[in-house]
Amino acid sequence: MKEKILNFLACPECGGMFDLKVAAMEDLEIKDGCLSCKNCGKAFPIKDFIPRFVDTDKYVDSFSFEWNKFYDVQMDILNNTDESEKTFLWKTGWKPEDMKGKLILDVGVGAGRFADVVSRWGGEVVGIDLSFAVEAAYKNIGQRDNVHIIQADIFHLPFRKETFNLAYSIGVLHHTPDTKKAFQSVVPFLKKGGEFAVFIYGYGHYHYFSDIWRKITTKLPIRLMYLLSSVAVPLYYIHNIPFFGKAAQFLLPTANWPDRRWRWLDTFDWYTPKYQWKHTWPEVFKWYKEERFTNIELYDIDKESSLCQICMRGKKN
Ligand SMILES: C[S@@+](CC[C@H](N)C(=O)[O-])C[C@H]1O[C@@H](n2cnc3c(N)ncnc32)[C@H](O)[C@@H]1O
């Protein structure tokens, strides 16, 4: 943790400012210590370079496992592709020049694939996550001067109001108990005139069978699901057989990325999270309107997106 993060932190309980006690430093990073609220006295530990505003990873243990197992798979800097950079462009519509000199909140940072892009594009990024994915994110990018990684819950964010110029949440809000409430929880921390971009699951025809499978898979032990998800590695070749492959994919949908570890990761990511809500774009549009956002736009529109994925961005007034 970098001391300068105190400029934007506030107690998630009462909004008070923090006193910082440092127990151990390594280079310019605070390794261990404590943040105590000057107002209500509540204390939060800094452990292994990360401030911790939650005691457990609650319902996101599958993500704690996933992002530490597959910490490198989707990181452009580790897989020598620009896949995450392209995905960020499509899903948010933001370009490198939109990031420069801005303070940006990554809501549900995972292993840090998009925070990596934003920080390379010149933004100062604060990545929060409820899960122990934060360990992976810190390992991947946490020591950069313009990156801050925090373990915190979307519903109790530890920031001062109207702090961030931009915020984004890619593939996260639908994995909380209440997608709309999660969306609303972020808004107070955006500056007026700031923008919020989200990617939320929509409905797709292939969900019919995966929703049935999920009734079982979400109850199985995580390590077993890790092994079972590897079925995506050989199934790829079957799914690519004309006609028969499409039927097989419909009955047992698995990720179809050319990279074998990427499809293993994405299949695990589909079948294990406790919550996986799906929405429609008019529904998400309404959430933006209710929060009085303007300039609301849809991104990543192709033949599939209006059904399967909702990428939307708006400006706070
Ligand atoms: C599918 S992952 C996406 C991670 C990253 N945005 C990406 O695209 O690589 C969803 C993430 O949301 C996080 N998450 C779910 N509920 C959360 C909450 N209440 N507060 C913070 N993070 C949460 C999970 O821990 C997980 O890392």
The ligand as an SDF file (V2000), in Angstrom:
LIG
                    3D

 27 29  0  0  0  0  0  0  0  0999 V2000
  -15.7410  -12.4390  -13.2110 C   0  0  0  0  0  0  0  0  0  0  0  0
  -14.7090  -11.6430  -12.0460 S   0  0  0  0  0  0  0  0  0  0  0  0
  -14.2210  -10.2310  -13.0240 C   0  0  0  0  0  0  0  0  0  0  0  0
  -12.8870   -9.6660  -12.5890 C   0  0  0  0  0  0  0  0  0  0  0  0
  -12.3280   -8.5530  -13.5100 C   0  0  0  0  0  0  0  0  0  0  0  0
  -13.2270   -7.4170  -13.5630 N   0  0  0  0  0  0  0  0  0  0  0  0
  -12.0800   -9.1060  -14.8850 C   0  0  0  0  0  0  0  0  0  0  0  0
  -12.8770   -8.8350  -15.7830 O   0  0  0  0  0  0  0  0  0  0  0  0
  -11.0820   -9.8340  -15.0450 O   0  0  0  0  0  0  0  0  0  0  0  0
  -15.8450  -10.9550  -10.8800 C   0  0  0  0  0  0  0  0  0  0  0  0
  -15.1450  -10.3270   -9.6920 C   0  0  0  0  0  0  0  0  0  0  0  0
  -16.1310   -9.6300   -8.8950 O   0  0  0  0  0  0  0  0  0  0  0  0
  -15.7360   -9.7360   -7.5460 C   0  0  0  0  0  0  0  0  0  0  0  0
  -16.8760   -9.4240   -6.6590 N   0  0  0  0  0  0  0  0  0  0  0  0
  -18.0570  -10.0750   -6.5510 C   0  0  0  0  0  0  0  0  0  0  0  0
  -18.8230   -9.5200   -5.5750 N   0  0  0  0  0  0  0  0  0  0  0  0
  -18.1110   -8.4650   -5.0720 C   0  0  0  0  0  0  0  0  0  0  0  0
  -18.3500   -7.4950   -4.0630 C   0  0  0  0  0  0  0  0  0  0  0  0
  -19.4860   -7.4880   -3.3490 N   0  0  0  0  0  0  0  0  0  0  0  0
  -17.4150   -6.5800   -3.8110 N   0  0  0  0  0  0  0  0  0  0  0  0
  -16.2460   -6.5600   -4.5240 C   0  0  0  0  0  0  0  0  0  0  0  0
  -15.9490   -7.4670   -5.4880 N   0  0  0  0  0  0  0  0  0  0  0  0
  -16.8690   -8.4120   -5.7750 C   0  0  0  0  0  0  0  0  0  0  0  0
  -15.2740  -11.1760   -7.4600 C   0  0  0  0  0  0  0  0  0  0  0  0
  -14.5040  -11.4230   -6.3210 O   0  0  0  0  0  0  0  0  0  0  0  0
  -14.5110  -11.3440   -8.7600 C   0  0  0  0  0  0  0  0  0  0  0  0
  -13.1350  -11.1160   -8.6390 O   0  0  0  0  0  0  0  0  0  0  0  0
  1  2  1  0
  2  3  1  0
  2 10  1  0
  3  4  1  0
  4  5  1  0
  5  6  1  0
  5  7  1  0
  7  8  2  0
  7  9  1  0
 10 11  1  0
 11 12  1  0
 11 26  1  0
 12 13  1  0
 13 14  1  0
 13 24  1  0
 14 15  1  0
 14 23  1  0
 15 16  2  0
 16 17  1  0
 17 18  1  0
 17 23  2  0
 18 19  1  0
 18 20  2  0
 20 21  1  0
 21 22  2  0
 22 23  1  0
 24 25  1  0
 24 26  1  0
 26 27  1  0
M  CHG  2   2   1   9  -1
M  END
$$$$
